[in-house]
Amino acid sequence: MTRNARNPARERQAVYRRAQDPQRTEEAERRVFILNLLDRLRTEKQPETLIDLTCEALGHRLGADLVIYADIDESDGYRILPRLWGRGTVPGQTGHRRIEDFGRPVLEHMKAGKTLVIENVHEDPRTAAQGPLATFAEVSVASLAHVPLIDGGQLRAILGVQFATPRRWPSADVKLTEEVAERLWEAVGRCRAEVKLTASLEKFRVLVESSAQATWEMDPDGESITDAASWCSYTGQTEEEARGKGWLDAIHPDDRQAVALRWPQAVRAEEPLSEEYRLRHGDEWRWSRVRAAPIRDALGRIVRWVGMNHDITARKKTEQRIEHMALYDALTGLPNRTLLQDRFREAAARTHREGDYLGLAMLDVDRFKEVNDTIGHAAGDKVLQAVAERVSGALRSTDTFARLSGDEFVAVLPNVGGVAEVERLAERVREAVRQPLTLGAQSVALSVSMGIVVFPQDGDELDLLLHGADIALYRAKAEGRGTIRFFEPGMEAEAQRLRRTEADLRTALEQGELTVVYQPQRDLSDGRVRSVEALVRWRHPTRGLLMPDAFIPVAESSGLIHQLGKWVLDEACRQVRAWRDQGLDLRVSINVSAAEARCDGVLEALDQAFAAYDLHRTDVEVELTETLLVDPTDKPMAALLAGLQTRGVRVALDDFGTGYSSLGYLKDLPIDTIKIDRTFIAGTDTRDGRILLEAMIDLGQKLGKRIIAEGVETEEQLDWLKGTGCDAVQGFRIARPLPPELIPRDAS
């Protein structure tokens, strides 16, 4: 099979074309670095050289003192088997060590599949013990970023970037290290597999060629077999059937014409013949390599032809596996980017000739990172395999469905009449994926978001179409799970705005542009403030003060919500400690998003904050929205609630009344506080609204829950709530969100 080569120059030009403003230059440079690295990885065949080239390139890129790639021997206590690149002499790095030598927390962090970033080993609690510090001193490492490489749920290798002095780790450097680690891991795996297959191929070649499966002789003119006993024994032909040209009937029909052409040519040229074709053997066709040569008498005249057939089926299968590895994704069996390019060229040429349309859809699995983080990489692999199988089953036989990387897939849909037909196919794909997937004892709800472009109206080159589909996909994911969006010219500017917001938010987290304000919750029994809700704000250098709805959706879609949520939690706990030192006893309520709640980092962040600021577990209340709590099959949420209950951390049910679900969970789940949504408070000016609100308050009180009314904005609402038995109120009528220095005055 002939494959068209990649065009690295065109890919780099495409990257630079997309970097049309200075804020995207760094991202463009990173992509060009990755493309250049991929070029080198694809041409290198030796795993050790692959590792050395990558470590050196990454080390120069980040200015590191040392870059290490280490295979991990789990059977020997997670022993490190390293290959190194370093600037000059690398003291202490030659001996084989175990990961635990650098601290038990480091080992557990790496086994969990999480990137380990330590800016200063002397200050980080995971490495500050005497034993790990001594080990770090021996290897001259003060700061590092290590990416674990997991296969089959086991820690197999590590790519690490190390510095001899403490340093800050910008998110871009960590992201680059993680991407290089993933690319290197794939390349090393492919290279090692090819080396193994090549060795296997050579072994098969020696075994096969040591003994012929069939031998035969022909007359000097090569017209008829004169000694056919061995040939007939192998092929099942009788000697009568093999005579004349009858022996050709034992050759596979697809190969017969070529053999019938090449054999007379060799006879006329009086030259030896070497051919490979499929030969009948019993009830199957097996690959055979034939070698034939003329036998001459003393005068140099050909007296007969002799030939030998060797069975090379095993070798052919090995070669086919190698070819398959080059064109297909190992996990899903789908075409990879290389084969996608070939299929697209063929489909585009046919579309151009026939004058119809071609659709190209980019698919992304919704909440895939959450599945990986909460259930594990093995479960994530099963999700990808299920998506591949379901989408392939929903598409037509003429369509191509390929995996690009991670959870990104592309479908090429040729021979369509227009946008309407493409949309129907996309809807069919979405419905096929939507069925729940059972993973052990857990059920995972699957969905995909799609961005779609149409050839030729949205572009005539694959790179351009993929870029447009990516922009449409970005819009689709911003609008919610399971969304389908077609590319529109105006989306380019919107995508750039969202990506700028994402880049600015990363900078904000690094440079301290975020702040937390606190809205008091006033008890109706005595008018005192005993608790506050922590709310994040962003002091943007050019856009001014931004409310959460301007950046929280971007944080959630980009994954920054985890870093942001951890920062808010730490900052709020630090402030509670400061109030406590001033003699003010306040509890802080902290919102946890769906993305955070379904990952295992919330409990760990709480434990760290409690220890760092010496707080009681009851000093913090975690707010979860009603929609997060109503699914009894949501295992990650159940684990979070159980962890909070075990620690004695209070749980508040936020936006109560908006979930449209069974009230049974109120008595079954460990909920301490019910916060009634502001829409119900606004309804107190009607008789039906007051009846509904009284019923909600009465229900909560009988279940022993603390009741807080949100969004209290008028004196009339406050006066009415005082007579209902509601415990506390929150809203602009009580106090707007305040900076921390104003809270003590209000609470007093």
N, C-alpha and C positions, 0 to 999 in steps of 0.2 A: 504493500500500500504506500502510495506517495503522499507525503505530508509537506505542506508549505511551512517554511520556517517563520519564526517570529520576526518582527521588524523592530528591534530595540530602539532605533533612532526615531521611528515614528511614535512609539510609545512615549519616549522622553519629550518629543515635541508636543504630544497631546497633553502631557503633564504641565509643561510650561504654558501652553495656551490657556489652561484652566487657572493658572496663577496670575490673574489679571490685576490683582491689587496686592500691596505690600504685605497685608496680613496673611496672605496665602503663600508667600514665598517660602517660608520655612517648611510648610507641608509639601510644596513642590520639590524642594531640595531633598526632603526625606524620601519621597517617592522615587526620585532619580537615583538616590543612593541604593534603594532596594532593587530597582530595575538593573542597575549596574552589577549589583551583587548576584542577582538571579542569573544574569548572563554568565558570570564566572562559575556559578554552581552548576549550571546545565552542561558546561563543557568539560568539567572535571570528573574523572572516573574513580579516583582513589579517595576513600572516606577520610583518611588522615589529612590529605592535602585540602579537601573541602573544609575541614575544621580549621586548619591553620590559616587558610585564606580568609575565612569569615572572621575569625578572632582578630586577625591583624587589621582587617578593614574596619571592624567595629571599634577596635581600640583606638585607631587613628581618628575615626569620626568623633568619638566622645572624649578624646584626650586622656584615655585611661592609662593607669600604670600597669594593669594586668587584665587580660581577658582569659577566662578559663572555660573549656568545655570538658565535662567529666561524665563518663558513663558511671552509673551507680550499681554496685553489686549488693542487692538487697539480701542475698543469702549470707553475706559476710558482714552483717551489721551495718548496712548502708555505707560500705567502703567506697571512697572516691578514687576513680581511675582517670586521672586528668591528662588533657593536652593543653598546653599553655602558650599564650603569646604575652610577652612583657617587654617593657622598655629596659634594656640592659639586664643586669643580674636580678633574678627573682629569688630572694633568700627564703629558705624553708619550704619551698613549694614542690620539691622533688619527691618527697616521701608520700606514701599512700596514707591518707587519713580517713577517718569516719566523720560523717556529717555531725554526729552528736558531740564530737570534740569541740565544735563551735557553739554548743549549747543545745539542750533538749528542745527548747521552744523553736529554735531554728529548724531542727529535724521535723517537728510536728507541722510547722508552717509549710515546709517544702512538700511533705507527704500529702498535705491537703490540696496541693496543686495551685497554691497562691504565690504570686511574685513577691519575693522578699526584698524590701528596700530598707536599708539602714544608712542613715546619714552620718552617724557617729557611733561606733561600737561601744565607746565608753559611756554614752548617755542613754542608749537604747536599752530598755529593761530586759529585752530578750537576750542580750549579749553582755550585759554589764557585770556578770558574775566573774569571780577570779579565774576559774578554769578557762572559760571561753576567751576572756581577754588575753590570757597568756598565749593561747593558740593563735589568736589574731595577731598578737605581737610577733610571734615566730614567723608568720607568713607576710608580715608588713602590710596588713590590711586595716584601714580605719573606716572605710565607707564602701558600700557595695550595693549592687542590684543583681539578684539571682533569680532566674526564671526556671521553675521546675518543668520538666518534660515528662508528661504522664502518658502511659500506654497500658490499656487494659486495667485501669484503676491503680497501677503501680508506678512508683517513681523510678524512671529508667535513666534519666540524664539531667544535667544542669548546664545552663549557659549563664556565666556570671561575669559582670564587669566590676572591677575593683580599683580602689584608689588608696594610696598610702596615707592620705590626709583626709580629714572630714570634708564633706562637700554636700551642697544641696542637690536634690534630684528633681529637676523639672519634669513635669508629666510627659513632655515630648521625648525626653531621653528614655524614660521607662517604657513608653509606648514603642519606641524604636527598638529597644532591646528585646521586648516581647515579640515583635514582628520578626526580627532577625532570628530569634530562637526558634520560632515556628517554621520559618523557611529552611533554616539549617537542619532542623529535626527531620523535615520531609525529605530534604536532599540526601542526608546521611542514610536515612532508611532506604530510599530508593537505590542509592549507590551500593550499600551493603547487600541489598537484595540482588542487584545486578551482578555483583562479584560472586555471590553464592550461586546464582543461576548459571553464570559463565563457567564456574568450576564444575557444576553439575553437568552442563552441556559437554564439556571436554571429557568428563568421565563416561557419559553416554557414547560419545564419539569413539572413544577407545574400545569400549565394550562391543559396540555395533560392528566396527570395522575389523575386529579380530576374527570374525566368523561370518561367512556369507550365508544368507538364507536360501538362495537359489543360484545354481550355476547352469550354463547352457552353452551350446556351440551352434554356429550357423555355417552355411556353405560359403565359399569365397565371395559370392556375389551378394551375400546378406539377404537372400531371398527366403530361405526356409531353415527352420531349426532342424539340426541333424542329431543332436543329443538333448532331449527334452525331459529326461527322467526327473531331475531335481526341480526344474521349472514347474512341471506338472504336479509334483508332490506339494509344492508351496501354493500354487494358484488354484489347484483343483481341476485344471483342464486335463483332458485326455491327450495323448500324444497326437491322435488324429486331429483334435480340435486345435492344437497348437501349430500344426504344419501350415506352410504357406504364410499368409498374413494373419492367420487365425490367432496367433499369440497376442495381437493387438487387442483382442476382445477381453483379455485379462487386465487391461489398463483402464483406469477410471475414464468415463466418457469425457470429462472436462479436460483431461490431459492427453487423450488419445491422438488428437489432431497434431499437437505439437511434436509428439514422439514419432508419429508417422512421417512428419516433415524432416526432423533432425536425423533420424537413422539413415535414410538414403544419402543425405548430405555427407555424413561421416564415412559411409562406405565409398562414395565417389572420391572423397578426398583422401581415402586410405589413412585416416587419422583416428586415434583413440577417441572414444565418446564417454562423456560423464554427464548424466542427467538425473534429475530427481522427479519422481512422479508417484501417483498413488496406484498400488497394485492390489488386486483382489487376493484375499487370504481367508479362505473359508467363507463366512458370512459377512465379512467386514472389508473395508478398504484401509490399507496401511501404506504409509509413506515408505518409498524404497529409493535407494540410490543405486543406479546401475553404472558399472564401469565395463566397457567393452573395448577390445583391442585386437588388431589383426595378427595372425600367426603366419610367418613367412618361411619358405623353404630356403635351401642353401643359395638359390639364385635370386632371392629377394621377392619371389612371387607369393602372393597371399594364398594360403591353402585353406584357411578357415578363420572364422571369428570366434573368440571366446568371450563370455561375459559373466559377471557376478552381480547379484542383487543383494544389497544390505538393507535390512529393516532400520529405518531412521525415524520411526514414528515418535519415539520418546524425545528425540532431539527437536523434531518439528514442534511438538507440543511446548517444549521449553522456549523455543523461539517465539511461538505465538503468545506465550505468557509475557515475554519481554516486550513484544510489540503492544500487547494489551496494557501493560504498565505505562507505556509512553503515551497512550491515547485515552485511557480511562481512569477515573477516580477509584482508588483502591477501596475506600469505605463503602461507597454506594453503587459502584459498577457503572455509573453514568459517564458519558463523554466528559473529558476535561477541556480546558480552554483551547488546547491545541486542536483537538478534533472539532470543537465548536467553531473555530475559525474556518476549517475546511468545509464543514456542513453549511455554514452561513454563506460562504462564497458560492457554493453550488446552488443553494436556494435563491440567493440574490440574482444570480445569472439567469436562472429559470424564470424568476418573477419579472425580470427586465424583458426577457424574450416574449413572455405570454401577456404582459401588460396588466397583471393583477397586483395584489398587495402582499406584503409580508409583515407579520407582527412579531415583535420581540418583547418578551416580558421578563423583568428581573424580579425574583421572588426572595423574600427574606422571612425566616421563621420567627414569628412573634414570641417574645419572652424566652428566646433560646438560651441566652446567658443565664437567666434565672434557673432553668432546668439544669444546666451544667453546674452552677454554683450550689444548688440545693440538693439535687439528687445524685450528681456525679457525672464525670465525663463518659462513662460507659452508657449511662442513660441518654446522654446527649447524642452519642453515636446512634443509638437505636431510634431516636427521634429523626435524625437525618436520613437514616435508612427507610423509615416509614414514609417520610415525605417523598423521598425519591420513588418509592414503589407506588404510592397513591397518585402522584402527579403523572408518572409514566402511564399508569392505567387509564387516566382520564384523557390523555392526549391522543391524537390520531397517529397512525403508523408513519405518516410522512413528517411528523414534527420531530424536533430534536430537543431533548431536555438534558442540560449539562450542569455540573456543579463547578462553580468558580473557586470558592474557598469558604471555609467556615460554614455559615448557614445561608450563604448566597447562592442562588441557582438562577439559570437563564433558560427560557424556553423560546425556541425559534419556530414560528408558526407560518409556514409558507402557504401559498395558494389560497388566500382568503380574499373575500370580495370587498372588504372594507373594515372600518372601525367596529361596526355592529357585530360582525362575525368574530372578530378578535375578542370583543367584550364577552360574547357568549362562551367562547372557549375559556376565558379567564374565570368566569363565574363557575363553570364546570370544575375547573381545577380547585377553586376555593372551597366548593362544597365537598369535593373528594377528600381534601385534607382535613376538613372540620371535624370528622369523627374522633372521639376521645381515643387515646392510646394507653393501653395498660402496660405498666412497667413494674413487674413484681406485684406488690400489694398496693401500688399507687396508680391512679388514673390521671393522665395528663391531657388537658384540653389543648388541641393543636389548632393553629390558624396561621395563615400566611398573608403578608401584605405584598402588593404588587405594584410596580411601576412599569408602564407600557409605552413603547414607541412604535411607529408604523413606518416601514420602508416603502417607497423612497421619500415620503413627504417630510419625515423628521431627520433624514440623513441618509447617506449612501455608503458609509463606511462603518464597520463593526464598532470601532473605538468611539466614534461619534454617537452611535445609537446606544451603546452601553452607558455613555455619559448622560444622555438624555433620560434613559430608563432609570438610572441611579437617582437623578434629580426628582423624577416622578415618584420613585419609591420613598425618597426622603420625605416628600409631602404626604404620601399615604400613611407612613408610620406616625407622622406628627398628628394625623387626624384620628388615630385609633387603630386597634388591632383589626385584621381582616379587611383592610380597605384596599380598593383598586383605584389607581389614578393613571390617566393618560397624560403624557407629556404635553405641556403648553409652554409657549415661549416665555411667558411671564414667570414661570416657575424658577428660571435660572436666577433671577434677582432675589426671589424669596429664599431659595436654597442658600444663596450666598449670605443673605441676612441671618438665617438660622445658624449657619456654620460660623459666621463672625461672632454671633452671640455665644456659641459653644466655646470658641477660642477665647473670647473675652472672659467667659466664666472660669475657664481654666486659669487664666491669669489672675482673676479676682481671688480665687482660692489660694493661689500662691503668694499674692501680694497684700492680702488682708483688706480687700475692698468690701467684704461682707460685714454686716453687723446684725445683732439680735436685739429686738425690742420686745417688751413684755406688756401684755394686756391683763389688767387686774380682773379677778373673779371675786365679786363681793358677796359675802354671806348675808342673806336676808334676815337672819335671826338677830344679829347685833350690829350689822353694817360694817364689819371688819373685813379686810382683805387677807385671806390666808393662803391663796394660791394665785399663780399667774400663768398665762400661756405664752410660750416662747415663739416668736414670729421672726423670720429672717427677712432682711432687706439688703439691697445691693446699692452701694454708693458708686455708680458707674462714672468714670472720669469725664465722659462726654454726654451721656444721656441722663444724668442726674440720678435721683433716688428712684429705684425700680421696685415695684411690688412683686410678690412671688409669682403671680400669673404671667409675668413677663419673661421669667427664666426657668421656673420649675419644670414645665413641659420639656424644655430643651435638656435640662439636667437629667430627666427621666429617660428620654430617648437616647441620650449619649452615654448613659451609665455613670455620669458625674454625680448623680443623686446619692450614691453611696458615700463618696467623699464629702459631699455637702452635708448630708445628714449626720455623719460622724462629727463634723466640725461644729454644727449647731448643738448637738448633744454635749460635746465637751465644753463649749462656751457657756451654755446654760448651767451646767453643773459647776463650772468655775464661778459663775455669778452667784449661785446659791451659797457656795462656800463664803464668798465675800459678804453677802447679806448676813449669813450666820455669824461671821466675825464681828459684824456691827450690832449684833443682838436681835436681828430680825428673823423670825421663824416663818419662812415661806416655802411652799411646795411649788415646783415648776412642772408644767404640763408640756410635753414635747410631741409634735406630730411625726408619725412614721408613715412613709408612703408605701404603696403596694410593692414597688420594686425592692425597697429596703426590707419590708416585712418578710418577703419570700426568700431572702438570703440569710445566711447564718451570722452576719456581722453585727446585728443589733445587740444581741446578748453580750458578745465579746466587748463591744464598745461601752456598754453600760458597766460591765465589770471593771474595765480599765478606768472609767470616770469615777466610779464609787471609790476605788482604791486611791486614785490620784488626789481626790479632794476630800477624802474622809467623810463621805456622806452616808446617811441612813438610806436604806432601800426605799423607805416611804417618802423620801424627799423628792422623788421623781415620779411622775405619772405619764404613761405612754398612751397617746391618743391614736386610735385606729378607726378608720371609717367603717360604717355599717356594712358596706358592700364587701369588705374584706373578710367579714366574720360569718357570712351566711352560708358558705359552702362547706358542708361537713367533710367533703373529700379532700379539702385543701390541707395536705399533710404539712407543708412548711409553716402555714399559719398556725396549725395546731401545735407544732413544736415550739413556735415562738410564744404562744400563750402559756404553754406548760412551763417554759423557761422563766417567763415573767412571774408566774404564780409561785414557782419554787423559790425565786429570789425575794418574794414579798413586794415586788414592784406593782403599784396600782395600775389598772387598765381603764381607760375612758373610752366609751363608745361615742364617736364624733358623728355629727350630722344625723342623729337618730330620727327615723321616720322617713328617710329618703330612699331606703333600700328595697321597699316593696317585697318584703320577704316574711317568712314565718317568724313569730315572736318566740318560738321555742328556745332559740339560742340564748335568750336573756337569762333563763334559769339554768342552762347547761354550761355556759361559758363563764370563766372567771372575770366578770366585769364588775368594777367597783363604782364607776360613774357613768351616768347617761347625760349626754349633751344634746338637748333638743334643738333641731335645726332652726335657723332664723326664719325660714318660710312659715313655720307654725306660729312663731311669736308675732309675725306681721299679721296673722289672721285673728288676733284677739279683738279686732274691731267688729267682728261678726259673731252672731250667736253660735252658729255651727263651728266656727273656728275655736271659740272658747270651750265648747263642749269637748271637741277633739283633744285640745291641749290639756284640759283637766283630766281626761281619761288617761293620757300618756303619763302625766305626773303621778296620778294615783297608782297606775300600774308599776312604775318605777319604785315608788315608796313601799308598796306592799312586797316587792321583791328585795327590799333592803338596799336599794341603790341610792347613791347621792345624785341629785338632779340639778343640772345647771342649764339655764335658759340662755341661748346664744342670740346675739343680734338685738339686744334690748336698746331701742333708740329713742323712745319717748317716755315722758313722765306717766302717761296713761298706761302704757305697757307695764312699767315698773310697779305702779300702784296695784294693778290687777294681779300681778304675779305674787305680791306679798300675801295675798289671801288664799293662795292655792296650795301652800305647803312646799313650794319649790325651795330648794336649799340655797342656791346661789344664782347670781346673774352676771352676764358679761355682755358688753356692747358699748357703743359710743355714749349712751346716756350715763353709763358708769364711768368709763374712762377710755380714751383712745389708747392704742399701743404706745408705750412710753419708753424712753431710754432708761437704763437700769438705775441711774442716779436719782431719778424722780420717783421711783417705786417706793422707797422707804417713807417719803412724805405722804404718799397716798395711803399706804398701808397703816400709817399711824392714826 
